[in-house]
Amino acid sequence: MIPFSLVLLWKNEKKLVTYAKCMEQAKKVFKRIELDKALDENEYVLVSGQGRTTNEQDICDHEFGATVQDSYRLVRTVEMWQW
């Protein structure tokens, strides 16, 4: 059991280190942009922007009769409680 745990721990730590290195590299090369204009110089470049999204169409879940306005996603979470 201990050898299996050590391998699992090592693989998990390796994945976290790889992710951290990837994020550090991304922080060095990303470029902040304005969202109201698209430029050809930003083609194939990692970009970051901040803004407000809008959606004119309502998102509906017909099975439960739920409608969400001005949203980009509707997530249904169903739970069953059993005695």
N, C-alpha and C positions, 0 to 999 in steps of 0.2 A: 504494500500500500504506500509506503514512504517513497520508493523510487518513482511510482506513478505521480505522486503529489509533487515531487521535485521537478519532474519533466513539465507538468502542467504549470507550475509556478514560473519556471524558466521561460516557457513559451509566452505566457501572459506578460511577463516583464519585458521580453524582447519586443512584443507588439506595442507596448506602451512607449518604449524608447524610440521605436521606428516612427510612431505617431508624433511624438514630441519633436523629433528631428524634422519631420515633414512640415509641421506647423511653424517651426523656427524659420525654415527656408521660405515658406509662404509669406511670413511677416516681412522678410527682407525684400521680396520681389513684387508684392502686390501694389496696385496703383489705385488711389482714390479718384473717383470720377463723379461728375454731375450727371444725374439721371435724365435731365430734360433734353440732352443732346447726345447723339451717337457719333463717335469719331472713328475713322478708319484706323487710326494709330493704335486703338485699343483692341484690334483684332488679334486673337490668340494670346491675350495678356490676362493675367489674373487681376481682376478688378474688384473694387468694393464701393458700394454706394448705399446711401440711406434715403428713404423716402416713404411715402404713403401709397398703399395700393388701394385700388377701387375696383368694384365689380358691379356692373349694372344689372346682371341677371341674378335672381334669387336662386339659392341652392336649396333643393328640396329632397327630403327623405319621405317618399310617398307611403312607405310601409308604416311609419310611425306618425305621419302627418306633421313633421317638423319642417319649418322653413327658416332659412337664415338669410338676412339681407346684408349686402356689402361685406361679404366674406370670401375668402379664397378656398376654404375647406370646411367640410362638415364631417365629423368623425362620429360614428355610432359605436358605442360600447354597450354590449349586452351582458348582463350578469344574471346568473340563475342561483337562487338561494333554495337549498333543499333541506328538509328536515329529516 
